[in-house]
Amino acid sequence: MIFFIKTTIAVAIILVASELSKKSTTLAAMLLAMPIVLFVSFALIYQQNKDNLHIAKLTHETVLYILPVLPFLYLLSVLLKLGMNFYLSLFLVTIGICLVTYTLNYFLTNIN
């Protein structure tokens, strides 16, 4: 049941953002930037195990892995404005995010 709720919320946000972007890219971007799915997921995870420390660790790690994504979102915008193919740009940005996140994970696990 919880899986169904999470899936429904995520799909609803994607659909609303998709439809909203036809009318206002600003409003769609604001919706996508809001961590609605993230917070709902935290709430559902907390309901399953009632462990504040688990949620605290999950939140901390989420922040660490969100930070490397931000420059790549800007890079995607730049590549598209320069006329690069959408799917190629998305592929390159995704590869970059994976490499940076993997590198960050490697250093974080070896430091601790």
Residue pairs with C-beta under 8 A, 6 or more apart in sequence:
2 44
2 47
2 48
5 44
6 37
6 40
6 41
6 44
9 36
9 37
9 40
10 37
13 31
13 32
13 36
13 37
16 31
17 28
17 31
17 32
18 28
20 27
20 28
20 31
21 28
38 62
42 55
42 58
42 59
45 54
45 55
45 58
46 52
46 54
46 55
64 104
64 108
65 101
65 104
65 105
68 97
68 100
68 101
68 104
69 97
69 101
72 93
72 96
72 97
72 100
73 93
75 93
75 96
76 89
76 90
76 93
79 89
79 92
79 93
80 86
80 89
